Amino acid sequence: MINYEKIKSEAAKQMRPSGIRKFFELASEIPDCISLGVGEPDFQTPWSIRESAIHSLEIGRTKYTSNAGLLPLRTEITNFVKRKYDLNYNPEDVLVTVGGSEAIDLAIRMLVEEGNEVIIPEPCYVSYEPITTLTGGVPVHIQCTEENEFRVTPEQVKEALTEKTKMLILSYPNNPTGAVLRHEDLVGIAEVLKDTNVIVLSDEIYAELCYGDEKYESIAHIEGMHDRTIVVNGFSKSFSMTGWRLGYAMGPKPLIETMTKIHQSCIMCSPTTSQYAGITALSSCDEEILKMKEEYDFRRKYCVRKLNEMGLHTFEPKGAFYVFPNITSSGMDSDTFCMELLKRKNVAIVPGSAFGESGEGFARISYAYSLSHLQTALGRIEDFLHEIKEEK
Ligand SMILES: Cc1ncc(COP(=O)(O)O)c(C=O)c1O
């Protein structure tokens, strides 16, 4: 008999499993469960994007592409980021990946080795830490607070820096909080990193989903940061293309070249059909993106108002498609709150603790659901709050 536990690598065994998945496995066992848990757009991928994918298949574009991705797609990516965020890249600085997920994985694996520190402001998306530990890297967490609208400060970054720091991960607009860094935050962080060799991994997957006056600015746009930033972006969120598995990384050519080498060995190239679809998405779908964003914005305002009205203090998110209500007034920790809500009202939301220690006391609600779905679920949350109040 093989003892499988004995033969697995220690690093793989120690990887923290996703708290989101764990919760949804439980929710999937409950009949009539209504979920506000998944960070996946409810819209169909715009038709013109699907049509160009179908066309590419009809004319037989079914082979591998170059490892880095189709040149016309990489060219469109550079045009798009210039037009939207005033970022200057050449197609050689771009690697097309299997979702933003692969770009994150490659960037961390390309840079981080045993004992290197990776600064991860929290609460944040769940993949950075497990990939860091898989490489032997050491995650160094920064706790972002509601008082500071969940923005990491230059002072916090300075405090976390050591001789061993290899990378700082910035993930804004943030999942789960919806926080966005301001220009002065970015300038302050750039100042802190100025004389170091620390590389920023800037996960900008929600950059197109910024609301109100907030116009997205990438840290790569700040003086001195272009050469020390790897920007990760993708098609899943703003183009509603989660299942197409398409994303990209952009950065200094020597770093992108090494990431391409790893990608060549483990992936070969991103799905060809998706790459053709991506060209259409970037070049001719501004109107569709805007329409989806307007709908998210409407839901965002509805959720913030409704949650505050029912007594859950909710910070107004500036981007992405999540709200992050403070649930401490319930007297429960975030795991218990979400579990009780699931058991009593069949509503699934994600405990804030799944996104790091500083997420404790909060819960993540995704508003990538129709308004009627949101209304039903928030109505049940309100009933739940009444119920637990009466029990006290
Ligand atoms: C902050 C963040 N980064 C990256 C991803 C990965 O996206 P994908 O691999 O679909 O591009 C997600 C998905 O939820 C996310 O929330």
The ligand as an ORCA input file, in Angstrom:
! r2SCAN-3c Opt
* xyz 0 1
  C      -8.494     39.695     -7.623
  C      -8.582     38.553     -8.580
  N      -7.513     38.258     -9.318
  C      -7.528     37.240    -10.192
  C      -8.645     36.449    -10.355
  C      -8.576     35.309    -11.330
  O      -9.319     35.566    -12.475
  P      -9.177     34.756    -13.820
  O      -8.175     33.692    -13.648
  O     -10.529     34.244    -14.133
  O      -8.709     35.790    -14.834
  C      -9.787     36.709     -9.602
  C     -10.986     35.866     -9.707
  O     -11.903     35.901     -8.921
  C      -9.762     37.805     -8.699
  O     -10.828     38.119     -7.948
*
